[in-house]
Amino acid sequence: MIEIAELVKDKSLLGNYFAPNAYVQGDFEFGLIKNRQGSRLIALPEVLLQAIHVSLKEEVGSAAGIVLFNCGRWWGKNFYRRLEEELSNYYGKPIAQMEMVELLQSLKQCWKTHGWGIMDLNMDYYQQGFLIVKVQHSAFAETATLENQPQCFLEAGIYSAFFSQLTGRNLHCIQTSCESLGAESNHFVVGLLERLKPVESWLEENLDHDTIMQRLTSKENAASV
């Protein structure tokens, strides 16, 4: 009879790396928080996020979204490097060798633990060259103050940089629905820039996410890019 000890010998039974009670540590009384590797974390109060949007709108006007997107790309590049280091150390292998399901689950848990919302990843359009990121209860959407357009430019920039680093291709990201405009969730489409260019005009027509994806994956549009 095989002993249970033999089955688990020399194998590490690792749990959720981003479990909140294990990942977020520090002295909360003095406002010092760190992750489980000892790196400092910073809490962004709602009033600060709102002030960033208001200040950018006053300073650069309609270009505020572009500024936020580029900030998100910078953040996303650094976020990818940090996540790669943490997960590689924890699982004992490069993230390139991780199962995709395992990696994406870690990313979803990471988003939730950091308080950025509840993420889901839709691979239905993968064969057509698109990844759909769905986020509910987004902290970025809740604090945005821009009007009449999807709000989460910073978050779109993060996804653009993160998945570019992950795939080794220069990918773009555009938001197609936003909680701040009454949608039940935020949808982001990740893909090649030239494939996503028509989406901006469709958003100006107030098309919903499903209609945009139907047009984006139609044979006529695929043949035109």
Phi, psi and omega per residue, in radians:
M1 nan 2.343 -3.115
I2 -1.400 2.224 3.091
E3 -1.314 2.511 3.102
I4 -1.028 -0.649 -3.138
A5 -1.028 -0.594 3.134
E6 -1.233 -0.577 -3.126
L7 -1.170 -0.579 -3.080
V8 -1.802 0.052 -3.124
K9 -1.076 2.296 3.117
D10 1.063 0.353 3.061
K11 -2.137 2.295 3.134
S12 -1.597 2.202 3.108
L13 -1.644 1.599 -3.020
L14 -1.619 2.409 3.114
G15 -1.678 -2.757 -3.141
N16 -1.247 1.982 -3.111
Y17 -1.061 -0.587 -3.064
F18 -1.715 0.364 3.038
A19 -0.991 2.152 -3.004
P20 -0.928 -0.716 -3.087
N21 -1.240 -0.278 3.104
A22 -1.813 -0.578 -3.036
Y23 -1.409 -0.747 -3.106
V24 -1.614 2.033 -3.089
Q25 -2.316 2.997 3.069
G26 2.278 -2.976 -3.127
D27 -1.792 1.684 -3.062
F28 -1.203 -0.485 -3.138
E29 -1.090 -0.628 -3.132
F30 -1.733 0.089 3.075
G31 1.309 0.420 3.139
L32 -1.859 2.016 3.139
I33 -2.193 2.500 -3.133
K34 -2.393 2.843 3.009
N35 -1.554 -3.135 -3.014
R36 -1.228 -0.195 3.040
Q37 -1.641 -0.063 3.108
G38 1.674 0.025 3.112
S39 -1.353 2.467 -3.107
R40 -1.197 2.461 3.015
L41 -1.961 2.673 3.123
I42 -2.197 2.378 3.104
A43 -1.653 2.248 -3.131
L44 -1.800 1.869 3.136
P45 -1.167 2.689 -3.104
E46 -0.995 -0.703 -3.100
V47 -1.119 -0.565 3.118
L48 -1.202 -0.783 3.126
L49 -1.089 -0.688 3.090
Q50 -1.134 -0.713 -3.126
A51 -1.125 -0.624 3.104
I52 -1.063 -0.794 3.137
H53 -1.124 -0.775 -3.116
V54 -1.120 -0.775 -3.112
S55 -1.130 -0.756 3.139
L56 -1.134 -0.693 3.133
K57 -1.091 -0.689 3.138
E58 -1.248 -0.607 -3.053
E59 -1.449 -0.750 -3.017
V60 -2.130 0.003 3.066
G61 1.092 -2.228 -3.065
S62 -1.182 -0.236 3.121
A63 -1.429 0.011 -3.096
A64 -1.018 -0.694 -3.141
G65 -1.103 -0.689 3.124
I66 -1.140 -0.722 3.123
V67 -1.084 -0.805 -3.138
L68 -1.114 -0.704 3.126
F69 -1.083 -0.782 3.139
N70 -1.168 -0.620 3.039
C71 -1.109 -0.697 3.112
G72 -1.109 -0.669 3.109
R73 -1.112 -0.733 3.104
W74 -1.104 -0.793 3.126
W75 -1.081 -0.757 -3.099
G76 -1.081 -0.678 3.115
K77 -1.096 -0.804 3.126
N78 -1.211 -0.626 3.103
F79 -1.093 -0.725 3.135
Y80 -1.090 -0.800 -3.129
R81 -1.077 -0.720 3.137
R82 -1.178 -0.761 3.135
L83 -1.117 -0.699 3.125
E84 -1.064 -0.761 -3.137
E85 -1.144 -0.797 -3.083
E86 -1.147 -0.829 -3.105
L87 -1.214 -0.635 3.115
S88 -1.112 -0.731 3.118
N89 -1.172 -0.655 -3.064
Y90 -1.284 -0.787 -3.074
Y91 -1.616 -0.125 3.076
G92 1.277 0.443 3.109
K93 -2.771 2.666 3.099
P94 -1.080 2.620 -3.116
I95 -1.158 -0.353 3.072
A96 -1.125 -0.381 3.138
Q97 -1.707 -0.030 3.108
M98 -1.347 2.609 3.008
E99 -1.113 2.454 -3.092
M100 -1.025 -0.691 3.121
V101 -1.064 -0.725 3.138
E102 -1.135 -0.735 -3.129
L103 -1.172 -0.804 -3.117
L104 -1.158 -0.600 3.082
Q105 -1.141 -0.690 3.090
S106 -1.095 -0.711 3.132
L107 -1.103 -0.742 3.129
K108 -1.109 -0.739 3.122
Q109 -1.164 -0.652 3.105
C110 -1.046 -0.815 -3.118
W111 -1.050 -0.759 -3.104
K112 -1.180 -0.765 -3.098
T113 -1.144 -0.602 3.128
H114 -1.378 -0.077 3.081
G115 1.411 0.390 -3.093
W116 -1.613 -0.050 3.139
G117 2.168 3.095 3.124
I118 -1.773 1.987 -3.039
M119 -1.723 2.541 2.976
D120 -2.405 2.539 -3.089
L121 -2.036 2.168 -3.088
N122 -1.846 2.047 -3.108
M123 -1.748 0.226 -3.058
D124 -1.067 -0.499 -3.085
Y125 -1.835 0.334 -3.086
Y126 -1.065 -0.721 -3.130
Q127 -1.138 -0.446 3.089
Q128 -1.555 -0.018 3.066
G129 1.652 0.348 -3.112
F130 -2.263 2.518 2.990
L131 -2.052 2.320 3.117
I132 -1.833 2.179 3.057
V133 -1.861 2.155 3.138
K134 -1.973 2.262 -3.118
V135 -2.296 2.294 3.048
Q136 -1.989 2.629 -3.136
H137 1.020 0.770 -3.126
S138 -1.226 2.250 3.076
A139 -1.145 -0.511 -3.118
F140 -1.269 -0.681 3.128
A141 -1.237 -0.636 -3.090
E142 -1.170 -0.480 -3.045
T143 -1.857 0.005 -3.105
A144 -1.287 2.618 -3.112
T145 -2.194 -0.004 3.069
L146 -1.231 2.857 -2.994
E147 -2.182 2.659 2.964
N148 1.033 0.513 3.092
Q149 -2.830 2.732 3.042
P150 -0.945 2.474 -2.897
Q151 -1.730 -0.346 -2.877
C152 -1.612 1.034 -3.136
F153 -1.107 -0.705 3.132
L154 -1.053 -0.783 -3.128
E155 -1.153 -0.690 3.098
A156 -1.071 -0.696 3.099
G157 -1.119 -0.662 3.102
I158 -1.076 -0.834 -3.134
Y159 -1.118 -0.688 3.129
S160 -1.011 -0.859 -3.110
A161 -1.243 -0.735 -3.063
F162 -1.080 -0.865 -3.085
F163 -1.323 -0.385 2.996
S164 -1.156 -0.778 3.109
Q165 -1.126 -0.692 -3.077
L166 -1.196 -0.688 -3.047
T167 -1.675 -0.290 -3.081
G168 1.359 0.276 3.111
R169 -2.149 2.659 -3.130
N170 -1.451 1.698 -3.053
L171 -1.804 2.668 3.101
H172 -1.953 2.922 3.094
C173 -2.537 2.388 3.098
I174 -2.382 2.469 -3.117
Q175 -1.565 2.339 -3.074
T176 -1.990 -0.173 3.022
S177 -2.665 2.667 -3.053
C178 -2.541 2.397 3.117
E179 -1.084 -0.537 -3.125
S180 -1.184 -0.295 3.113
L181 -1.818 0.239 3.069
G182 1.713 -0.026 3.123
A183 -1.269 2.696 3.129
E184 -1.248 -0.398 -3.135
S185 -2.723 2.945 3.086
N186 -1.714 2.286 3.092
H187 -2.007 2.349 3.084
F188 -2.179 2.364 3.119
V189 -1.911 2.154 3.134
V190 -1.874 2.260 3.129
G191 -3.062 -3.003 3.119
L192 -1.205 2.500 -3.070
L193 -0.978 -0.813 -3.093
E194 -1.122 -0.486 3.106
R195 -1.325 -0.457 -3.059
L196 -1.666 -0.099 -3.087
K197 -0.972 -0.714 -3.114
P198 -1.129 -0.324 -3.024
V199 -1.101 -0.626 -3.109
E200 -1.032 -0.753 3.126
S201 -1.211 -0.575 3.110
W202 -1.208 -0.591 3.071
L203 -1.148 -0.617 3.096
E204 -1.157 -0.427 3.072
E205 -1.484 0.031 3.136
N206 1.108 0.590 3.064
L207 -1.309 2.540 -3.141
D208 -1.438 3.023 -3.047
H209 -1.043 -0.817 -3.081
D210 -1.092 -0.717 3.127
T211 -1.150 -0.701 3.110
I212 -1.071 -0.749 -3.130
M213 -1.183 -0.617 3.080
Q214 -1.078 -0.759 3.132
R215 -1.211 -0.702 -3.063
L216 -1.138 -0.566 -3.085
T217 -1.778 0.115 3.110
S218 -1.221 2.690 -3.120
K219 -1.093 -0.622 -3.109
E220 -1.127 -0.776 3.140
N221 -1.224 -0.699 3.137
A222 -1.073 -0.585 -3.107
A223 -1.363 -0.298 -3.064
S224 -1.606 -0.103 -3.108
V225 -2.036 nan nan
